[in-house]
């Protein structure tokens, strides 16, 4: 099984630029074309939040139009720039999305079991998981010992970039780690939000963050760093499930680069 993770697309209304200068729509269109051209083609796509930039219906209409060109089924979760009701209203055909409340769900009919977590705190940059959400997750994990992937927008761990560490998952991160640590069938925790490819060992498993399909966060590991962006190459994460090895992750950069060519 091959999963492609698309993250932090930050779409505006059709034809509108992010910050008046970044064409996130064109970036996502290129990423979709890139995914469709992969050989082998992924089985599914996980789109891990900050789908649009302001949570507006017009932005979701644009997102739906662009993602409709994806040649594989895709699953959505919200990030801090999203709005739950506008998201679910824009994708009525996505029956896995709950009709009300938090946008968390389970996908059962694949070689890997997928559990989506909704970490959105509307109007805030950081994420949270309530006691009720964590009870729900604990119950879902208790149902099966199948290999499982959790996917969420906000990472529940520090990445070393100070302003992003301040905006990670805050409420509920400690109990989340306790729940995950009790279930050794959790193969991976997949996150977005940081706009950089990052991997860390966390709560007895591996956690990883996918790059953005547009702009990246600057790699500034100094104390007191300010948040800034860089136009490092955009990319998607590819997660290859290959028993008994487990989940193998690659970053596939979106753009025109020389190669492939032989080493000699």
Secondary structure as UniProt FT lines:
FT   STRAND          2..6
FT   TURN            14..15
FT   TURN            19..21
FT   HELIX           24..37
FT   STRAND          44..48
FT   HELIX           57..67
FT   TURN            68..69
FT   STRAND          73..77
FT   TURN            80..81
FT   HELIX           84..90
FT   TURN            91..93
FT   TURN            95..96
FT   STRAND          105..107
FT   STRAND          113..116
FT   TURN            122..123
FT   STRAND          127..128
FT   HELIX           131..142
FT   STRAND          148..151
FT   HELIX           162..165
FT   TURN            166..167
FT   STRAND          169..171
FT   HELIX           173..181
FT   TURN            184..185
FT   STRAND          186..191
FT   STRAND          198..202
FT   TURN            203..204
FT   STRAND          205..209
FT   STRAND          216..217
FT   TURN            223..224
FT   STRAND          229..230
FT   STRAND          235..242
FT   TURN            243..245
FT   STRAND          246..253
//
